[in-house]
């Protein structure tokens, strides 16, 4: 009976533009899983590197080819082999903002919280765009102690706060349906203040359905980085679900992130029709495989530096006045659209 070999990919993902993409395979011989030392992987492109059952594909290959063939060869009998066609998603450059200048580009960015006033009575803070600044070709999102009064333009309600957190957004400036968002950021080193970047829905359709709660959990937000220094070398990615404008539930994943507290690191999310993929410095850290619906729903980008708690337990840690001001620095933001 002839031997039959089969090569299977553990996770098909698009990779992050500008970074190598790592793909892990499993190999089967006559339906039995075999170890990496019993076969070799190869392809026609010398730029692709193999480490056992891992293939590292440069961005230049993924950008210039629709697919490549990965061949597995059985070392005890080289006549036994198989091919796997590794297909790529083309992501076309859309926006690259490196904050060159002394102010934000108004065609891309809006200052502050996009939906009225966001005030947190538990920690006496309010989100604002007043303290956001651009300096040294970087976007700076601070968290400071400063008193502020504001009236919500949507409800007419008056708010006060003793602490100001910062927010920028692209609502009604720049929206994305399918594609990629990348943020290169440097964080502060003290707990109690959290940085978050996420994509939020801007229209009445829905793009996510929770597989375990399809009636109550439609539409949502894609949080591709949430970080507080008190978490150590890890950060959170999360999917938040809503229904009829009311919060329903969230699914959160912790991601290991060596070096996150030191220097600049790149966080990215890619949304395509067959999934949502989260990356840290080009490495896939999490993937969403729920049901995606509607072809018209679009997302805007929000980035905030906000407060945890001053005197009680909070997942983001506790802040004190002598820690402030703290700030997040964004070196650049890149946005790609999925090719049609």
Secondary structure, 3 states (H helix, E strand, C coil): CCCCEEEEECCCCCCCCCCCEEEEEEEEECCEEECHHHEEEECCCCCCEEECCEEEECHHHHHHCCEEEEEEEECCCCCCEEEEEEECCCEEEEEEECCCCCCCCCCCCEECCCCCCCEECCCCEEEECCCCEEECCEEEEEEEEEEEEEECCCCCCEEEEEEEEEEEECCCCCCECCEEEEEEEECCCCCCEEEEEEEEECCCCCCCECCCCCCCCEEEEEEEEEECHHHCCEEEEEEEEEECCEEEEEEEEEEECCCCCCCCEEEEEEEECCEEEEEECCEEEEEECCECCCCCCCEEEEEEEEECECCCCCCCCECCHHHCCEEEEEEEEEEEEECC
